[in-house]
Amino acid sequence: MVDDHALFRAGLRLLLQSIQHNAEVLEASTLAEAIALATRHPDLSVCLLDLNLEGEYGLDGLSRLKQIAPDVAAVVVSAAHDPVTIHACLDVGAMSFVPKSMPPATLALAMKEVLAGNVYLPPDVLAHSGSSETAAPVLTRRQHDVLRALGRGLPTKSIARELGLSEHTVKEYISALFCALKVNNRTEAVVTATALGLWSARSAGRGQ
């Protein structure tokens, strides 16, 4: 959890631990501290990152974090939540975007989704995704695995290692997903899949 406001960190820590009682929460107030923690804890699963850290430009910080820890699911928790910023964060490798301005109950629901490994994006971003014109495709189990890995912001190399596939095969699955979702890139795929509710295992069919 990376935020330079100690009070917000304290509140978010209580929320996280109320959702997942056995969660180990590590805190940092600067990007340098966050990178040091990620280096010392290679098993780190989720990073909640504020874009507006003092003395840091948010997207650069997110990019540096993903370079150091590419397998970490980065979740941006920020006061800024315009569509351009949100899409830019997804482009850099963020898994989800949670506005700080949300009511406490909505923030709790968003964090439950994030801790369950699902993508959370603000409703106004999903409303403009164009997914209303796209029928939800039935994905194979393997396509669904690759889609969830894309949602976590994993690079192709990490997806291949995690799923025991070659990078070439992963790229083929990604291309097939783009066609099924009628999108042109990873960010569009994540937004469309979120709008269509494809993160649930129930959306996956059988086979490879």
Disulfide bonds with the S-S distance in Angstrom:
none
